[in-house]
């Protein structure tokens, strides 16, 4: 037997004012997208914003459905839109703002497993990492330099 030890490093920002200007702009875009979320079942709204290499910002929000598997997360809504509209353009940074519609969410909310897998697909395809910033409705922001920190041992096309 062999043991594998992984070391993961994240950056934690106490508030938005500690972030670079472009990330602050992405947070504003993600917050605007979050307002458009359709979340009547969970009352948990999520907004995502992605900065593309060409300077474009693409956003998405969660879209729920009474048949739960039929909904779509904000992160994948934004990813798939970026992939469809700008198929050859690298995604540089993603911001996720998530939380309850009933009370303030101070805990940073990371992407779910399905979204992590979708982000991994784009990182592998573009051969470069996507910086991921995630937060609740306010408070601390966590930064991951790449999806690999959130999902080690990704499943990708090399295993097919």
LONURO-551585 format. One record per residue (C-alpha): x, y, z negated; residue in one letter; residue number from 1. Coordinates in nm, 2 decimals, always signed. Layout:
// LONURO-551585
        u        v        w   code   pos
        X        Y        Z      A   NUM
...
This chain:
// LONURO-551585
        u        v        w   code   pos
    +0.00    +0.00    +0.00      X     1
    +0.11    +0.35    +0.07      X     2
    -0.03    +0.67    -0.09      X     3
    -0.09    +0.98    +0.11      X     4
    -0.09    +1.31    -0.07      X     5
    -0.24    +1.62    +0.10      X     6
    -0.18    +1.97    +0.00      X     7
    -0.43    +2.23    +0.10      X     8
    -0.39    +2.61    +0.07      X     9
    -0.67    +2.86    +0.07      X    10
    -0.67    +3.23    +0.01      X    11
    -0.93    +3.38    -0.22      X    12
    -1.03    +3.74    -0.19      X    13
    -1.21    +3.90    -0.49      X    14
    -1.42    +4.12    -0.26      X    15
    -1.46    +4.25    +0.09      X    16
    -1.24    +4.55    +0.04      X    17
    -0.93    +4.32    +0.02      X    18
    -0.99    +4.19    +0.38      X    19
    -0.85    +4.31    +0.71      X    20
    -1.07    +4.55    +0.90      X    21
    -1.16    +4.29    +1.17      X    22
    -1.28    +4.04    +0.91      X    23
    -1.49    +4.31    +0.74      X    24
    -1.66    +4.38    +1.08      X    25
    -1.72    +4.00    +1.12      X    26
    -1.88    +3.99    +0.77      X    27
    -2.11    +4.27    +0.87      X    28
    -2.20    +4.08    +1.19      X    29
    -2.26    +3.76    +0.99      X    30
    -2.48    +3.95    +0.74      X    31
    -2.69    +4.10    +1.03      X    32
    -2.73    +3.75    +1.18      X    33
    -2.83    +3.61    +0.84      X    34
    -3.13    +3.84    +0.83      X    35
    -3.26    +3.67    +1.14      X    36
    -3.24    +3.32    +1.00      X    37
    -3.55    +3.11    +1.01      X    38
    -3.54    +2.93    +0.67      X    39
    -3.90    +2.88    +0.55      X    40
    -3.83    +2.54    +0.40      X    41
    -3.50    +2.58    +0.21      X    42
    -3.51    +2.96    +0.16      X    43
    -3.14    +2.94    +0.22      X    44
    -3.02    +3.18    +0.50      X    45
    -2.69    +3.16    +0.67      X    46
    -2.52    +3.39    +0.92      X    47
    -2.21    +3.32    +1.12      X    48
    -1.99    +3.55    +1.33      X    49
    -1.70    +3.44    +1.56      X    50
    -1.43    +3.67    +1.70      X    51
    -1.32    +3.55    +2.04      X    52
    -0.98    +3.61    +2.20      X    53
    -1.14    +3.85    +2.45      X    54
    -1.26    +4.07    +2.16      X    55
    -1.63    +3.96    +2.19      X    56
    -1.81    +3.88    +1.87      X    57
    -2.07    +3.60    +1.88      X    58
    -2.32    +3.54    +1.60      X    59
    -2.56    +3.27    +1.49      X    60
    -2.81    +3.20    +1.21      X    61
    -2.97    +2.89    +1.08      X    62
    -3.29    +2.77    +1.24      X    63
    -3.49    +2.53    +1.04      X    64
    -3.77    +2.30    +1.15      X    65
    -4.04    +2.10    +0.97      X    66
    -3.86    +1.79    +1.11      X    67
    -3.54    +1.87    +0.92      X    68
    -3.29    +1.70    +1.16      X    69
    -3.42    +1.92    +1.44      X    70
    -3.29    +2.24    +1.29      X    71
    -2.95    +2.39    +1.35      X    72
    -2.69    +2.55    +1.12      X    73
    -2.57    +2.91    +1.18      X    74
    -2.21    +2.79    +1.25      X    75
    -2.31    +2.55    +1.52      X    76
    -2.55    +2.80    +1.67      X    77
    -2.26    +3.05    +1.71      X    78
    -2.01    +2.79    +1.82      X    79
    -2.23    +2.65    +2.09      X    80
    -2.33    +2.99    +2.22      X    81
    -1.97    +3.09    +2.24      X    82
    -1.88    +2.77    +2.41      X    83
    -2.16    +2.81    +2.66      X    84
    -2.11    +3.18    +2.74      X    85
    -1.73    +3.20    +2.71      X    86
    -1.61    +2.84    +2.78      X    87
    -1.25    +2.92    +2.84      X    88
    -1.21    +3.18    +2.56      X    89
    -1.04    +3.09    +2.24      X    90
    -1.22    +3.13    +1.91      X    91
    -0.99    +3.31    +1.66      X    92
    -1.19    +3.37    +1.34      X    93
    -1.52    +3.26    +1.20      X    94
    -1.71    +3.42    +0.91      X    95
    -1.99    +3.25    +0.72      X    96
    -2.23    +3.44    +0.48      X    97
    -2.48    +3.21    +0.31      X    98
    -2.71    +3.21    +0.02      X    99
    -3.05    +3.19    -0.13      X   100
    -3.33    +3.42    -0.02      X   101
    -3.46    +3.42    -0.38      X   102
    -3.15    +3.53    -0.57      X   103
    -2.79    +3.65    -0.52      X   104
    -2.54    +3.37    -0.43      X   105
    -2.20    +3.45    -0.57      X   106
    -2.03    +3.12    -0.50      X   107
    -1.86    +3.10    -0.16      X   108
    -2.05    +2.85    +0.07      X   109
    -1.84    +2.64    +0.31      X   110
    -1.96    +2.49    +0.63      X   111
    -2.14    +2.16    +0.60      X   112
    -1.99    +1.83    +0.73      X   113
    -2.16    +1.85    +1.07      X   114
    -2.04    +2.20    +1.12      X   115
    -1.69    +2.11    +1.02      X   116
    -1.69    +1.84    +1.29      X   117
    -1.82    +2.09    +1.55      X   118
    -1.55    +2.34    +1.45      X   119
    -1.29    +2.06    +1.48      X   120
    -1.40    +1.99    +1.84      X   121
    -1.34    +2.35    +1.94      X   122
    -1.00    +2.36    +1.76      X   123
    -0.89    +2.05    +1.94      X   124
    -1.02    +2.17    +2.27      X   125
    -0.84    +2.51    +2.25      X   126
    -0.53    +2.36    +2.09      X   127
    -0.52    +2.63    +1.82      X   128
    -0.68    +2.68    +1.48      X   129
    -0.98    +2.89    +1.40      X   130
    -0.95    +3.10    +1.07      X   131
    -1.26    +3.04    +0.86      X   132
    -1.38    +3.29    +0.60      X   133
    -1.68    +3.19    +0.39      X   134
    -1.87    +3.36    +0.11      X   135
    -2.21    +3.37    -0.07      X   136
    -2.43    +3.68    -0.03      X   137
    -2.16    +3.87    -0.23      X   138
    -1.85    +3.82    -0.44      X   139
    -1.54    +3.62    -0.35      X   140
    -1.44    +3.52    +0.00      X   141
    -1.24    +3.21    +0.07      X   142
    -1.01    +3.19    +0.38      X   143
    -0.90    +2.87    +0.54      X   144
    -0.63    +2.90    +0.80      X   145
    -0.77    +2.61    +1.00      X   146
    -1.05    +2.36    +0.99      X   147
    -0.79    +2.09    +0.90      X   148
    -0.79    +2.23    +0.54      X   149
    -1.17    +2.16    +0.51      X   150
    -1.17    +1.83    +0.71      X   151
    -0.85    +1.64    +0.70      X   152
    -0.84    +1.32    +0.92      X   153
    -1.07    +1.47    +1.18      X   154
    -1.24    +1.25    +1.43      X   155
    -1.17    +1.37    +1.79      X   156
    -1.15    +1.26    +2.15      X   157
    -0.81    +1.09    +2.09      X   158
    -0.99    +0.82    +1.90      X   159
    -1.23    +0.74    +2.18      X   160
